């Protein structure tokens, strides 16, 4: 099961986004217009094959206070992606177990690109690794790293675990850009 909503999840996500934006005076895109949405905070339904729920956070890192959009700025993401323009302001969110930034941009070719970057508890990263059972192991990036292409989501996914501290869970359109974002975050988070 993917932690990022597929086309079937757009309607639910769009309705929730509509309610939030309505409260703020904005309008949400229709489910057919909505780009992929990270749903790291949604409960993963229990299965016979894995754990019933994500584990409680471990460690002492304050994820709610962490601002991923400041750790890796939108301008840096544009540079890593080879230029282009930002498609709106990045979306920053944080809770007790994660902090997330969603970067949207228009590449010089005119193509839409996005990068959804989570810095989360190492426990959530371990849970995602067990749930996904996918990806090719990568050497030299954290304690354990996996990169794969999610065909049903039409995006790459990168999971990096630094055991006992934090994990990075990144979805996006260009795997090379995602790897560079991960390297910057690891360097800056220490």
N, C-alpha and C positions, 0 to 999 in steps of 0.2 A: 504494500500500500504506500503510495506516495504521500509525503507531508505537504505537497503543494497541490492545490485544487486543480482537477482536470476539468474538461468541458462539462461534465455532469455536475460539478460543484459550483460552476459559475452562477447558477441561478440563486443558490443559497447565499453565496458570498455577495452577490449583487444586491440581494434583498437586505442583508445585514448592513452593507455599505450605504444603501439608500436610507436606512433608518438613521444611521450615524450622521450622514450628510444632511438629511432633512433637519435634524436637531441643530446642525450648524448653519443651516440656510443654503446648502449647496445641493447639487443634483448628482446622482450616481449614473454611471453608464449602464446601458442595458446589458443583460447577460451575454449577448452576442458580441458586444463591443469591449467587454471587460478583459484586460490582460490577465495572465496567470497571477494568482494571488497566493502569497505564503499563508499557510494555515498552521504554523507551528504550535499555536496555542489551542487548537481544537483537539478534543479527545480522540485518541485512536481507538476504534472499536476493538474489543477483545477478540482474539482468535485462539484456536487450539494450538497454533504453531508458535506463539510467542507470549511475552509478558502481557498482563492485562491493562496496565496503565504506565505512563512514564514515571520513572522514579522521582523522588523528591530531590531538590537541588543539593549538591555537596559543595564544599569549599567555602571561601569567604568573599569571593568576588561579588560586587554589587552591580548586577546586570541592569537593573532599572535605571541606575545613574550613568551607565555607559552610553555614550553617543557615537554609534558606528559612523554616522554621517560626518562627524568631526574627525574621527580617527583616519578615515579614508574619505577625503573630500570629493564632491562631485567633479571638481576640476581635474583631480587626479584620475578619476575613473574615465573621464573624457580623454585624457592624454593616453592612458593605457589602451583605450579602445581605438586610438588612431585619429581622434578629433571628432568633430560633429558639434551638435548643440544639445543642451539639456532639454528634455521634454517635460517641463514642469519642475517644481522643487522636489528634492528627494523626500521620501516618506520615512520618518524616524519614529520608532515605537520601542517601548521597553517595559518589561515586567520583571518579577523576581527571578525568573529562570532564563531570561534571554533579553537581548537588545537587537533590533533589526533596523536596517536601512534598505530602502528600495530605490535604486537609481534607474531612471528611464532616460534614454537619449535617442536622438536621431543621428545615425552614422553619416559620414560624408556622402555615401552612396544613396542616402535617403531611407535606408532600412531602419526599422525600429529595433532597438536593443534594450535589454534590461538586465539588471543584476540585483537579486534579492539576497542580502547578506545578513546572516544571523551569527551573532556571537552568543553562545548559550552555555549552560552548565555542561560539564563533561558527561554527566549522567544522561542528559537529553541526547547528546551526540552518540553515546554508547547504545541508547535505546533505538535511535534512528538506524545505526549500523546493523543492529540485530534485525530490525523490521525490514530493511531494504534488501539485505543479502545480495548486493549488486556492486558493480564497479570493479575497476582494476586497481590493485594496490599501487600506491606511489611511494617511492623511497625519498627520504630526506625532507619530509613535510609533516611535522608533528610526530606523535607517537604512532599514529595509524592514520592513513589517508586513503580515500577511494574517490575515483572519478568515473562517471558513466554518463551515457546519454539516455534520457527518458523519452522514448519514442512517443508514448501516449501523451506526453506533455510538450513535446518538441523543444526540449531544453536540455542543457547539460546540468549535471549536479555534482558538486564537490563536497565531501565530508572530511574534515580534518579534526582529529581528536588529540588534545594535549591532556593526557590522563591526570586526574586530580586537580585540574585547573579549569579548562574550558574547552569548547568545541566550536568549530566554524562549520556552518551549513550554508552553502551558496548555490543558488540556482541562477541560470542565465543563458545568454545566447552564444557566448564565445568562451570556450574552456581556457584559452590562454590568458584572457583578461581575468577570469576567475582565479586562476593560479597566482597571478600577480597581486590581486587584491588580498588573497590569503597570505602571501609572503609579507606584504606590508602590515597586515593586522598582527601577525605573529611577532614581527619585529617591534611594533609599537606597543603591544600589550605586555611584552617582556616575558 
